[in-house]
Amino acid sequence: MIWRSEERGHNGHMKKQVLIAGGGIGGLAAGIGAARAGCDVRLFERAEKFGEVGAGIQLGPNVVRRLQAWGLQKDLQSVVALPGALQVRSAVTGQALARMPLGQRMVERYGAAYVTIHRADLHQLLLGGLRDYAEVHLNLAQTIAQYREADGVVTVRTDANKLIEGDALICADGVHSRLRMQMLGDQPPRATGHLAYRAMVRQAEMPQRLRTSDVTAWLGPRLHVIQYPVRRGELQNLVVIAQGPAPQDMERWDHAANAQDLEGVLAGTCSALQDLVRSVPRTGWRLWPLADRPPLRSPDEMAQGLVALLGDASHPMRPYLAQGAGMAIEDAAELQRALSMHDLDVALRLRRYALNRWQRNARVQARSQRNGRIFHATGPVRWGRDTSLKLLGARIMDLPWLYRGDGSSASSL
């Protein structure tokens, strides 16, 4: 067994030891939340070094406020792009359908900016924040394979057959979480039938007319394309999501994409969109088959006893609301609040965490599925969608219920 500290925190309470499975965005955020709650944190990551693949992430003000509250605003400002607007275009005609200002408007309405960021930059931002805490111990090349809970203690076993004891286990080990399957006894995540082709391009290497400082969504029958700047605007993130069969080897997750297949997917779209996609070198595309789970049905699907799920391990969602990473960070902020309730035993703290998170996560999961149907609509539904966007624009694109969240505003970017 690992030696367990009996150190007391500044408030006189015995420090709890929190074990975290997973070193992705959710795991690192969970580590920050637990450390800020005064816990001793031991994080286990299966990779031999920390790193993230090259993809973009949109962070709404609901998420930016959490990062600001963790003291990460300065570092965040140094790596993000600040898009001026969210615009929607027809993938078939290229026609502009709607536009919603971002920038200062979001700061004024929601207390923080809407930003776009490279996934690797967000990962490094959180990793740097986590390393600021002496109570955090990072363990690389170690995977938690299973756990056992007894007598108020959770004991985990690694793939190397090492036993570690803790007061709580936070499972942030991703969409294919083995620990989730042990906790809930359920099946692997379901294939959505949607494929995401992703690319990252230096804007300086693109024709001027194809560069962007906005978030643009191109909506077409059974597909849509998203483009936006990241890394201070130096890079452009491109994502083409189309309906199609997923490869059989879902566990591999990231596949070399076939540019010829992508050109076939975009047949029938406007020349402006095809020019944008062709600006990416043919070897620059990567392919992700998308997987998710049905919306959460109860708090028991987020926490049981001394074990809690966080992020994609709990509520993997389709990317049509751009909130996957955001909900993991919100989870971690709520975990911090719950673990700070030192007068409650740990199981009750985790129960409070789940009670305060499951319905919001379920709503985002459900809305993400709904958005996918709207984005990829055909026939009369597509016509009605486009007409509504033209008539109502920002009124239906703005999402106060999402961006206000349940936290207080911090200083804005």
Secondary structure, DSSP 4 states (H G I P E B T S, - for coil): -------B-TTSPBPPEEEEE--SHHHHHHHHHHHHTT-EEEEEESSSS----S-EEEE-HHHHHHHHHTT-HHHHHTT-B--SEEEEEETTT--EEEEEE-HHHHHHHHSS--EEEEHHHHHHHHHHHHTT-TTEEEEES--EEEEEEETTEEEEEETT--EEEESEEEE---TT-HHHHHHH--PPPEEEEEEEEEEEEEGGGS-GGG--SSEEEEEETTEEEEEEEEGGGTEEEEEEEEE-PPPS-GGG--EE--HHHHHHHTTTS-HHHHHHHHTS-GGG-EEEEEEE-PPP-SGGGTEETTEEE-GGGT----GGGS-HHHHHHHHHHHHHHHHT-TTS-HHHHHHHHHHHHHHHHHHHHHHHHHHHHHHT--HHHHHHHHHHHHHHTHHHH--HHHHHTTS------
